[in-house]
Amino acid sequence: MSMDMTTVDDAGLLDTLQHEVAVFARRAEQTRLGGVGQVRNSMDRAAYLLLNRLDKEGPMGVKALAASMGIDSSTVTRQVAPLVDTGLVKRTSHPEDGRAVVLQLSPRGLARLEEVRSSRRQLMAELTQEWAPEEREVFCTLLTRFNTALSARQAAQGIPVGEAGPAS
Protein backbone atom coordinates (compact mmCIF):
# COMPACT_ATOMS: atom_id res chain seq x y z
CA MET A 1 0.00 0.00 0.00
CA SER A 2 1.44 3.37 -0.97
CA MET A 3 0.95 6.47 1.17
CA ASP A 4 -1.37 7.80 -1.54
CA MET A 5 -3.80 4.99 -0.68
CA THR A 6 -3.93 5.56 3.08
CA THR A 7 -6.88 7.15 4.77
CA VAL A 8 -6.60 9.74 7.51
CA ASP A 9 -7.23 6.97 10.06
CA ASP A 10 -4.50 4.82 8.49
CA ALA A 11 -2.06 7.74 8.58
CA GLY A 12 -2.63 8.23 12.30
CA LEU A 13 -2.22 4.54 13.00
CA LEU A 14 0.92 4.37 10.83
CA ASP A 15 2.34 7.41 12.65
CA THR A 16 1.78 5.62 15.95
CA LEU A 17 3.32 2.43 14.57
CA GLN A 18 6.46 4.13 13.26
CA HIS A 19 6.87 5.99 16.55
CA GLU A 20 6.50 2.82 18.63
CA VAL A 21 8.98 0.97 16.39
CA ALA A 22 11.47 3.83 16.87
CA VAL A 23 10.98 3.79 20.65
CA PHE A 24 11.38 0.00 20.69
CA ALA A 25 14.59 0.20 18.63
CA ARG A 26 16.05 2.84 20.95
CA ARG A 27 15.15 0.94 24.11
CA ALA A 28 16.37 -2.36 22.72
CA GLU A 29 19.70 -0.80 21.81
CA GLN A 30 20.00 0.95 25.18
CA THR A 31 19.49 -2.28 27.08
CA ARG A 32 20.77 -4.55 24.30
CA LEU A 33 17.87 -6.70 25.48
CA GLY A 34 20.35 -7.93 28.05
CA GLY A 35 17.78 -9.72 30.09
CA VAL A 36 17.43 -9.61 33.81
CA GLY A 37 20.06 -9.86 36.47
CA GLN A 38 23.61 -8.69 36.24
CA VAL A 39 25.10 -6.69 33.41
CA ARG A 40 27.17 -9.77 32.51
CA ASN A 41 23.99 -11.29 31.11
CA SER A 42 23.92 -8.76 28.29
CA MET A 43 25.65 -9.38 24.99
CA ASP A 44 26.40 -7.28 21.96
CA ARG A 45 23.75 -7.79 19.28
CA ALA A 46 26.25 -8.85 16.61
CA ALA A 47 27.87 -11.37 18.96
CA TYR A 48 24.51 -12.79 19.98
CA LEU A 49 23.35 -13.20 16.39
CA LEU A 50 26.63 -14.82 15.30
CA LEU A 51 26.71 -17.25 18.22
CA ASN A 52 23.04 -18.05 17.76
CA ARG A 53 23.54 -18.75 14.05
CA LEU A 54 26.50 -21.06 14.71
CA ASP A 55 24.46 -22.87 17.34
CA LYS A 56 21.46 -23.32 15.03
CA GLU A 57 23.35 -24.21 11.84
CA GLY A 58 26.60 -25.73 13.09
CA PRO A 59 30.19 -25.08 12.07
CA MET A 60 30.70 -23.17 8.84
CA GLY A 61 33.14 -21.00 6.95
CA VAL A 62 33.12 -17.23 6.99
CA LYS A 63 31.51 -16.96 3.55
CA ALA A 64 28.71 -19.39 4.45
CA LEU A 65 28.11 -17.63 7.75
CA ALA A 66 28.01 -14.24 6.02
CA ALA A 67 25.57 -15.53 3.39
CA SER A 68 23.41 -17.13 6.07
CA MET A 69 23.20 -13.86 7.95
CA GLY A 70 22.85 -11.61 4.92
CA ILE A 71 26.01 -9.61 5.63
CA ASP A 72 29.37 -9.45 3.90
CA SER A 73 32.36 -11.63 4.75
CA SER A 74 34.49 -8.71 5.95
CA THR A 75 31.81 -7.82 8.50
CA VAL A 76 31.68 -11.41 9.77
CA THR A 77 35.49 -11.52 9.97
CA ARG A 78 35.55 -8.29 11.97
CA GLN A 79 32.69 -9.34 14.27
CA VAL A 80 33.96 -12.87 14.91
CA ALA A 81 37.53 -11.80 15.82
CA PRO A 82 36.70 -10.79 19.42
CA LEU A 83 34.60 -13.95 19.81
CA VAL A 84 37.63 -16.03 18.87
CA ASP A 85 39.88 -13.94 21.14
CA THR A 86 37.57 -14.53 24.12
CA GLY A 87 37.21 -18.25 23.38
CA LEU A 88 33.52 -18.19 22.45
CA VAL A 89 34.20 -19.32 18.89
CA LYS A 90 36.90 -21.70 17.65
CA ARG A 91 38.59 -21.61 14.27
CA THR A 92 39.26 -25.11 13.01
CA SER A 93 40.35 -26.66 9.74
CA HIS A 94 37.64 -27.77 7.36
CA PRO A 95 37.33 -31.59 7.60
CA GLU A 96 37.49 -32.02 3.80
CA ASP A 97 39.83 -29.16 2.92
CA GLY A 98 42.46 -28.55 5.58
CA ARG A 99 43.34 -25.18 4.02
CA ALA A 100 39.85 -23.78 4.67
CA VAL A 101 38.85 -22.39 8.07
CA VAL A 102 35.60 -23.30 9.79
CA LEU A 103 34.05 -21.30 12.62
CA GLN A 104 32.54 -23.33 15.42
CA LEU A 105 30.79 -22.45 18.65
CA SER A 106 33.06 -23.48 21.52
CA PRO A 107 31.73 -25.13 24.69
CA ARG A 108 32.39 -21.82 26.45
CA GLY A 109 30.50 -20.00 23.69
CA LEU A 110 27.54 -22.34 24.01
CA ALA A 111 27.46 -21.89 27.79
CA ARG A 112 27.60 -18.10 27.41
CA LEU A 113 24.90 -18.15 24.74
CA GLU A 114 22.64 -20.26 26.94
CA GLU A 115 23.22 -17.88 29.85
CA VAL A 116 22.18 -14.90 27.72
CA ARG A 117 19.22 -16.75 26.19
CA SER A 118 17.98 -17.73 29.64
CA SER A 119 18.28 -14.17 30.88
CA ARG A 120 16.47 -12.84 27.80
CA ARG A 121 13.70 -15.44 28.18
CA GLN A 122 13.30 -14.31 31.78
CA LEU A 123 13.08 -10.68 30.63
CA MET A 124 10.47 -11.54 27.98
CA ALA A 125 8.46 -13.45 30.59
CA GLU A 126 8.65 -10.48 32.95
CA LEU A 127 7.66 -7.94 30.30
CA THR A 128 4.72 -10.03 29.11
CA GLN A 129 3.68 -11.57 32.43
CA GLU A 130 0.24 -9.98 32.24
CA TRP A 131 -0.30 -11.16 28.68
CA ALA A 132 -2.34 -14.21 27.83
CA PRO A 133 -0.38 -16.98 26.07
CA GLU A 134 -2.39 -16.22 22.92
CA GLU A 135 -1.26 -12.57 23.06
CA ARG A 136 2.39 -13.63 23.26
CA GLU A 137 1.87 -15.90 20.27
CA VAL A 138 0.13 -13.19 18.24
CA PHE A 139 2.88 -10.70 19.11
CA CYS A 140 5.57 -13.19 17.99
CA THR A 141 3.70 -13.91 14.78
CA LEU A 142 3.24 -10.23 13.95
CA LEU A 143 6.79 -9.27 14.89
CA THR A 144 8.15 -12.11 12.73
CA ARG A 145 5.89 -11.00 9.88
CA PHE A 146 7.06 -7.39 10.30
CA ASN A 147 10.74 -8.43 10.28
CA THR A 148 10.17 -10.65 7.23
CA ALA A 149 8.49 -7.79 5.35
CA LEU A 150 11.32 -5.44 6.28
CA SER A 151 13.92 -7.98 5.10
CA ALA A 152 12.06 -8.51 1.82
CA ARG A 153 11.95 -4.76 1.23
CA GLN A 154 15.66 -4.41 1.95
CA ALA A 155 16.48 -7.33 -0.34
CA ALA A 156 14.39 -5.80 -3.13
CA GLN A 157 16.36 -2.56 -2.74
CA GLY A 158 19.69 -4.40 -2.77
CA ILE A 159 20.36 -3.62 0.89
CA PRO A 160 22.04 -6.43 2.87
CA VAL A 161 19.20 -8.20 4.65
CA GLY A 162 20.89 -9.13 7.91
CA GLU A 163 18.97 -11.22 10.43
CA ALA A 164 15.31 -12.09 10.06
CA GLY A 165 13.02 -14.85 11.09
CA PRO A 166 13.11 -17.46 13.81
CA ALA A 167 16.63 -18.69 13.10
CA SER A 168 17.97 -15.36 14.32
Disulfide bonds with the S-S distance in Angstrom:
none
